[in-house]
Amino acid sequence: MNRTHDLGKLIKLTGDRAKLDAKANGTYIVYKTPDGQFVKEYSNGHVERIKEQDILS
């Protein structure tokens, strides 16, 4: 087995599970985009950028 492939699969499954939980609870997930921005993604597909001062407080 390829450990890198397995780790990538586990990370994807974890993200998918987080999205399902957020939808079930009416909340959102937070993640960092490839360009370094933190965002909130709601279950309806709306993505909202988080301001840097909100992260630090």
C-alpha positions as CSV (number, residue, x, y, z in Angstrom):
1,M,0.0,0.0,0.0
2,N,1.1,3.6,-0.7
3,R,1.1,5.6,2.5
4,T,0.9,8.9,0.8
5,H,-2.2,7.8,-1.2
6,D,-3.8,6.3,1.9
7,L,-3.2,9.6,3.8
8,G,-4.7,11.6,1.0
9,K,-7.7,9.4,1.0
10,L,-8.2,9.7,4.8
11,I,-7.9,13.5,4.5
12,K,-10.6,13.6,1.8
13,L,-12.9,11.4,3.8
14,T,-12.4,13.5,6.9
15,G,-13.4,16.7,4.9
16,D,-16.4,15.0,3.4
17,R,-17.5,13.9,6.9
18,A,-17.1,17.5,8.2
19,K,-19.3,18.8,5.3
20,L,-22.0,16.2,6.2
21,D,-21.9,17.1,9.9
22,A,-22.1,20.8,9.1
23,K,-25.1,20.2,6.9
24,A,-26.9,18.1,9.5
25,N,-26.2,20.7,12.3
26,G,-26.8,23.9,10.2
27,T,-23.3,25.1,10.6
28,Y,-20.2,25.6,8.4
29,I,-16.7,24.2,7.9
30,V,-13.6,26.3,8.0
31,Y,-10.5,25.6,5.9
32,K,-7.5,27.2,4.4
33,T,-7.5,27.6,0.6
34,P,-4.4,26.9,-1.5
35,D,-3.7,30.7,-1.8
36,G,-3.6,30.9,2.1
37,Q,-7.0,32.4,2.8
38,F,-9.2,31.0,5.6
39,V,-12.9,30.6,4.5
40,K,-16.2,29.5,6.0
41,E,-18.2,27.2,3.7
42,Y,-21.8,26.8,4.4
43,S,-23.9,23.7,3.5
44,N,-25.7,25.7,0.8
45,G,-22.4,26.3,-1.0
46,H,-21.9,29.9,0.1
47,V,-18.2,30.6,0.8
48,E,-17.3,33.5,3.0
49,R,-13.7,34.8,3.5
50,I,-12.6,35.2,7.1
51,K,-10.9,38.5,7.9
52,E,-7.4,38.2,9.4
53,Q,-8.4,40.2,12.5
54,D,-11.3,37.7,13.1
55,I,-8.8,34.9,13.2
56,L,-6.5,36.6,15.7
57,S,-9.2,37.6,18.2
